[in-house]
């Protein structure tokens, strides 16, 4: 894990998670990788409509 990676816990219904993992496996991705792709698409769609999101840099 690099310095910029963060752990993100998620509570989800077991049936939803099982189905999600099934579909992820079908497309050859881990659930984690698929969630990241969904997040990136969600962010890109938002920024396309509202402009780039400015994220403050963390102090080292």
C-alpha positions as CSV (number, residue, x, y, z in Angstrom):
1,X,0.0,0.0,0.0
2,X,1.5,3.4,-1.0
3,X,1.3,6.5,1.1
4,X,-1.7,7.9,-0.8
5,X,-3.8,4.7,-0.5
6,X,-6.5,4.7,2.1
7,X,-8.6,1.9,3.6
8,X,-12.4,2.3,3.0
9,X,-14.8,0.2,4.9
10,X,-18.2,-0.5,3.4
11,X,-21.3,-2.1,4.9
12,X,-23.5,-3.8,2.3
13,X,-26.2,-6.4,2.2
14,X,-24.8,-9.9,1.7
15,X,-26.9,-10.8,-1.3
16,X,-25.9,-7.5,-3.0
17,X,-22.3,-8.3,-2.3
18,X,-22.5,-11.8,-3.6
19,X,-24.1,-10.7,-6.8
20,X,-21.6,-7.9,-7.2
21,X,-18.7,-10.3,-6.7
22,X,-20.3,-12.7,-9.3
23,X,-20.5,-9.9,-11.9
24,X,-17.0,-8.7,-11.1
25,X,-15.6,-12.2,-11.6
26,X,-17.5,-12.4,-14.9
27,X,-15.7,-9.3,-16.2
28,X,-12.4,-10.4,-14.7
29,X,-12.1,-7.8,-12.0
30,X,-11.8,-8.0,-8.2
31,X,-14.6,-6.3,-6.3
32,X,-12.1,-3.7,-5.1
33,X,-10.9,-2.9,-8.7
34,X,-14.5,-2.6,-9.9
35,X,-15.5,-0.3,-7.0
36,X,-12.5,2.0,-7.9
37,X,-13.6,2.0,-11.6
38,X,-17.2,2.9,-10.5
39,X,-15.9,5.7,-8.3
40,X,-13.6,7.1,-11.1
41,X,-16.6,7.1,-13.5
42,X,-18.8,8.8,-10.9
43,X,-16.2,11.5,-10.3
44,X,-15.5,12.0,-14.0
45,X,-19.3,12.5,-14.7
46,X,-19.5,15.0,-11.8
47,X,-16.5,17.0,-13.0
48,X,-17.7,17.0,-16.6
49,X,-20.8,18.8,-15.4
50,X,-19.5,20.9,-12.5
51,X,-15.7,21.3,-13.2
52,X,-12.7,19.8,-11.6
53,X,-12.8,19.1,-7.9
54,X,-9.9,20.8,-6.0
55,X,-8.6,18.5,-3.3
56,X,-6.3,20.0,-0.6
57,X,-2.9,18.3,-0.4
58,X,-2.2,16.5,2.9
59,X,0.7,17.8,5.0
60,X,3.6,15.4,5.0
